Structures are given as C-alpha cells and as structure tokens.
Amino acid sequence: MPLILFAAPDLWPDYAALLPEALHAAGIKAKIVTQTDDPGAVDYVIYAPSAPLQDFTPFKSCKAVLSLWAGVERVAPNPTLTQPLCRMVDSGLTEGMVEWVVGHTLRHHLGMDRHIVNPSRQWNPTCPPLARERKVAMLGMGALGTACARGLSALNFCVTGWSRTAKDIPGIACLQGEAGLQAAVYDADIVVTLLPKTPQTENLLNATRLSWLKPGAVILNPGRGALIDEKALLAALDAGLGHATLDVFRTEPLPADHPFWAHPKITITPHIAADTRPRGAVRMLVENIRRSEAGEALLHLVDRRLGY
C-alpha cells in the first residue's frame, strides 16, 4: 500500500474528500498523511512550492514528487530534490488560461474600456477592426501557449507563435530565435507572454525588445512576472506602448506601493489566469500514481536541464 504525503497542509481541506475517492475509483489502495515521522517510508509527495517542506533528503524511497503547480521554478533547482518531479497539467488549468487570454485579448481588441468607463457620456461610434485584421504574437508555444494560440486563431485573430525551440503547429506560423522574436512582435497589436521562468527567459522583454513593439501595442502577461523587465516596461508605457495587463509578478501579492498599481496603462489581475482546480488536479495526481505503480512512464516529468 503506497504511502502518500500531502505536503501542502493549507490546501488539504480542498483535497481531503476528492483524493481518497479518486484513488479508490482507480483501484489504488493507499494511505494519505499530511505529516509523518518516517519520511523514508513515503512513496509519493504531493507538493506545492509554497509549502513548508524544502528538504527532500529524508525521502529516500520516494518514487515521485507531484507538484500541484504548473510552474516549478521554485522547486526544480532545489539541490535536495533528486526524486522525479512532475508538474501539474490538467484540462481545467488550460481552460482557465485560454479564457483569461481570450477575454483580455477581446477587451483590448474591441476597446471595451472606453464603453465600460465613460463618465463624460461621449457618443463614439468608432468600430474596431475585425479579428482577422488584428495581429497577436504568442511568446511561448508549450501546452498553454498552444491552447491559447488555437483559441485566438479560432476567433480569426492572426496569430504568430514564438518559442525557444522549433515548433510545428498546423494553422499557426511558428518562429524561433532572436530574429524570430523580433519578427513576431514587430507588428503585433497584442503580445502574450506564456513561458516558464528560466535563466534564458528572465527579462525576455527587456528595454531593447520592448522597443521593437509598435506604439499602441498591448502586452498580456499571464506567464511569469520575471519575463518582463519592470523598469523597462514602465518606461515603454510612458513612451507610447498602449497597455499592459499583468497577472503575475516578481513579488506576490504585489506590494501596495508598487508603481504598477498607480500606472494608468496597467491592469492588474491577482494571479488568477490559470489556478489549479482540485477536481482536475486530483485526476492527474492519481493517474501519475497509477502509472508509477504499474511501471509506466510518468506524465509531465520535469527536465531539470531546461527547468520545466
């Protein structure tokens, strides 16, 4: 009988009924604990990077660490973590991200702000262009970026994808490399950043690359706060960049005195674009435990060299 340590005590109430039910339905007899005096007996650790557990050394028999988060940059570099690490990928997380990206893209595409907030009661019948006339650059073409690119493409937006490695996605032009990045953002009306945080992606949009964007362009960042140089973004907005809608930040919660709060061209959402939903997460956790017990390959195994 596998011993599972649910090492995210603050989240346990959300999973206390769902996880045992899902394990039972999958025919897996397991014991679940939220703390243990015998870490050497633990077979699986279910983990959130914000949890108190930081030293994995005592978990000598652990077959896998199963993260509840899609992002693993807080845990992947941990030198004590020698066990296989799986990141969270589930349909609910993907759907939430697509809805956030599509929703905020439509907001800026349609110019909804001027109608929602119109204290002067101005009658402005300016009609926006059609979606097929609006260019979107999707920076990051992993599972989430690809799903968002397809969602926007289905609405007829002209989507160009960019990633650090070559991608072949039917119906979407995909670029890579520095020249490809410049080409993707150069004439984009909306730029979406959906990459993991790695040494190679930190400050991806720095002052030089932000200068490639045309005046009035909009940035949506539901990926990672470190993808954008904060000072360079503020300077670019002051110099003519249209708007930045940000869901992720280097420090969260975003401090009350941070200049982002007061800037008229910044919209802040509190890291809600793609939250882990317990019901969908449990399905993935149980499937990976089932696979491990059956000797099958784990899903969404993190490549430590790449950091995701």
C-alpha positions in Angstrom: 0.0 0.0 0.0 1.7 3.3 -1.1 2.2 6.0 1.5 1.3 9.4 0.1 2.4 12.6 1.9 0.2 15.5 1.0 2.9 18.1 1.8 0.7 21.2 1.3 -1.3 21.4 4.6 -3.0 24.7 3.8 -4.6 23.1 0.7 -5.5 19.8 2.3 -9.2 20.7 3.1 -9.8 21.2 -0.7 -8.5 17.7 -1.4 -9.4 15.7 1.7 -12.5 14.2 0.1 -11.6 14.2 -3.6 -8.2 12.5 -3.4 -9.2 9.4 -1.4 -12.3 9.0 -3.7 -10.3 9.2 -6.9 -7.7 6.7 -5.6 -10.5 4.3 -4.6 -12.1 4.7 -8.0 -8.8 3.9 -9.7 -8.4 0.7 -7.6 -5.4 2.1 -5.7 -5.2 1.3 -2.0 -3.1 4.0 -0.4 -2.6 5.7 2.9 -2.6 9.5 2.8 -1.0 11.6 5.5 -0.3 15.3 5.9 2.7 14.7 8.1 5.0 11.9 9.0 7.7 10.9 11.4 9.1 8.4 8.9 9.9 10.2 5.7 11.8 7.2 4.5 8.6 5.2 4.1 6.9 7.8 1.9 6.3 6.7 -1.7 4.8 9.9 -3.2 5.0 13.5 -2.1 2.2 15.8 -3.3 3.6 19.2 -3.2 3.1 22.9 -3.6 6.3 25.0 -3.9 4.9 27.4 -1.3 4.7 24.6 1.3 7.0 24.3 4.3 8.8 21.2 3.1 12.1 22.3 1.5 14.5 19.4 2.3 13.7 16.2 0.3 16.8 14.4 1.5 15.0 12.2 4.1 12.5 10.9 1.4 14.9 8.1 0.3 12.2 5.8 -1.0 10.1 8.4 -2.7 9.1 7.4 -6.3 8.0 10.9 -7.4 7.2 14.4 -6.2 3.9 15.5 -7.8 3.6 19.3 -7.9 0.2 21.0 -7.7 1.5 23.9 -9.7 2.2 24.2 -13.4 5.3 26.3 -12.7 8.2 24.5 -11.0 10.9 27.2 -10.9 10.7 27.4 -7.1 11.3 23.7 -6.6 13.2 22.4 -9.7 16.6 24.0 -8.7 16.4 22.6 -5.1 19.6 20.6 -4.7 18.0 18.2 -2.2 15.4 17.2 -4.8 16.7 14.1 -6.5 13.4 12.3 -7.0 11.5 12.6 -10.3 9.4 15.8 -10.3 6.1 16.1 -12.2 4.5 19.4 -12.9 0.7 19.9 -12.9 -1.0 19.9 -16.3 -4.8 19.5 -16.3 -7.6 20.5 -18.6 -9.1 22.9 -16.0 -5.8 24.8 -15.8 -5.6 25.0 -19.6 -9.2 26.1 -20.0 -8.8 28.8 -17.4 -5.7 30.2 -19.1 -7.4 30.2 -22.5 -10.4 32.0 -21.1 -8.2 34.7 -19.4 -6.1 35.2 -22.6 -9.1 35.3 -24.9 -11.1 37.5 -22.6 -8.3 40.2 -22.2 -7.4 40.0 -25.9 -11.1 40.7 -26.8 -11.1 43.5 -24.2 -8.3 45.3 -25.9 -9.3 44.3 -29.4 -12.8 45.7 -29.0 -11.8 48.8 -27.0 -14.2 47.8 -24.3 -12.8 50.1 -21.6 -14.0 53.2 -23.3 -17.6 51.9 -23.2 -17.4 50.4 -19.7 -15.9 53.6 -18.2 -17.4 56.6 -19.9 -18.0 59.4 -17.3 -18.3 62.1 -19.9 -21.0 60.2 -21.8 -19.3 60.6 -25.1 -21.0 59.0 -28.1 -18.1 57.4 -30.0 -19.3 55.1 -32.8 -15.8 54.1 -33.8 -15.9 50.5 -34.9 -12.9 48.2 -34.2 -11.3 46.2 -37.0 -12.2 42.5 -37.4 -10.2 39.9 -35.5 -8.5 38.8 -38.7 -7.0 42.2 -39.1 -5.5 42.1 -35.6 -2.1 40.5 -35.1 -1.3 38.6 -32.0 2.2 37.3 -31.0 2.1 34.3 -28.7 5.5 34.1 -26.9 5.7 30.6 -25.6 4.2 27.6 -27.5 4.1 25.0 -24.8 0.8 23.3 -23.8 -0.7 26.5 -22.5 0.6 28.8 -25.2 -0.5 26.5 -28.0 -4.0 26.2 -26.5 -4.3 29.9 -26.2 -3.0 30.4 -29.8 -5.5 27.9 -31.1 -8.3 29.6 -29.1 -7.5 33.0 -30.6 -7.0 31.6 -34.1 -10.5 30.0 -33.9 -11.8 33.6 -33.5 -9.9 34.6 -36.6 -7.1 36.5 -34.9 -3.9 36.5 -36.9 -1.6 34.6 -34.5 2.1 34.1 -34.8 3.8 31.8 -32.3 7.3 32.1 -30.9 9.3 29.7 -28.8 12.9 28.9 -27.9 12.8 25.6 -29.8 11.2 24.9 -33.2 7.5 24.0 -33.2 5.2 22.8 -36.0 1.6 23.6 -35.2 -0.9 23.3 -38.0 -2.5 26.6 -38.9 -0.2 28.8 -36.8 3.1 30.3 -38.1 5.8 29.5 -35.5 9.1 31.3 -35.2 12.2 30.9 -33.0 15.5 32.5 -32.2 16.2 36.2 -31.7 15.3 37.2 -35.3 12.1 35.2 -35.0 11.2 37.0 -31.7 11.7 40.4 -33.4 9.6 39.4 -36.4 6.8 38.1 -34.1 6.4 41.2 -32.0 7.4 43.9 -34.5 4.0 44.5 -36.0 1.9 42.7 -33.3 -1.1 44.6 -31.9 -1.2 42.3 -28.9 1.8 40.3 -27.4 1.1 37.5 -24.9 3.9 36.1 -22.8 3.4 32.5 -21.7 6.8 31.0 -21.0 8.3 29.4 -17.8 10.8 31.3 -15.8 14.3 30.0 -16.6 17.7 31.8 -16.8 17.1 32.0 -20.5 13.6 33.6 -20.3 14.2 36.1 -17.4 13.7 39.6 -18.7 12.8 38.2 -22.1 11.1 41.6 -22.8 13.9 44.0 -21.9 14.3 47.6 -23.0 15.7 46.6 -26.4 13.0 44.1 -27.2 10.2 46.3 -25.9 11.4 48.9 -28.3 10.6 46.5 -31.1 6.8 46.8 -30.3 4.9 49.4 -32.2 3.2 52.4 -30.5 -0.1 51.4 -29.0 0.7 47.7 -28.8 -0.7 45.8 -25.8 1.1 43.2 -23.6 -0.7 40.4 -21.7 1.4 38.6 -19.2 -0.2 35.5 -17.6 3.1 33.6 -17.7 5.7 34.7 -15.1 6.5 38.1 -13.7 10.2 37.7 -14.4 9.6 37.5 -18.1 9.4 41.3 -18.3 11.9 44.0 -17.1 9.7 46.1 -14.8 11.5 49.4 -15.2 11.8 48.9 -18.9 8.0 48.2 -19.1 7.1 51.4 -17.2 9.4 53.4 -19.5 7.9 51.8 -22.6 4.4 52.6 -21.5 5.3 56.2 -20.8 6.9 56.3 -24.3 3.8 55.2 -26.2 3.2 51.5 -25.6 -0.6 51.0 -25.4 -1.3 49.0 -22.2 0.0 46.1 -20.1 -2.4 43.6 -18.5 -0.5 41.6 -15.9 -1.5 38.6 -13.9 1.9 37.6 -12.5 4.6 39.5 -10.6 8.1 39.0 -9.2 6.7 39.6 -5.7 3.2 38.3 -4.9 1.0 39.6 -3.6 2.1 42.8 -5.4 3.1 45.3 -2.7 0.7 48.2 -2.2 3.4 50.8 -3.0 4.5 49.2 -6.3 4.3 51.6 -9.2 2.3 49.2 -11.3 -0.8 49.9 -9.1 -0.9 53.6 -10.0 0.1 53.5 -13.6 -2.9 54.4 -15.9 -1.8 52.0 -18.6 -1.5 48.9 -16.4 -4.3 46.4 -15.4 -3.5 44.1 -12.6 -5.2 40.7 -12.0 -4.2 38.8 -8.9 -2.6 35.6 -10.4 -5.9 34.1 -11.4 -5.4 33.3 -15.0 -4.8 29.6 -14.5 -5.2 28.4 -11.0 -5.1 24.7 -10.1 -8.6 23.4 -9.6 -8.7 20.5 -7.1 -11.0 18.2 -9.1 -8.9 18.3 -12.3 -5.7 18.2 -10.3 -6.7 15.0 -8.5 -7.3 13.2 -11.8 -3.7 14.0 -12.8 -2.2 13.1 -9.5 -4.0 9.7 -9.4 -3.1 9.0 -13.0 0.6 9.5 -12.3 0.4 7.4 -9.1 -1.3 4.6 -11.1 1.3 4.9 -13.8 4.2 4.7 -11.4 2.7 1.7 -9.6 2.2 -0.1 -12.9 5.8 0.7 -14.0 4.6 3.1 -16.8 6.2 6.4 -17.7 5.2 9.4 -15.6 3.3 12.3 -17.3 4.7 15.8 -17.4 8.1 14.9 -16.0 10.3 17.9 -15.5 13.6 18.1 -17.4 16.0 19.6 -14.9 18.3 20.8 -17.6 15.6 23.0 -19.1 13.9 23.9 -15.7 10.4 22.8 -16.8 
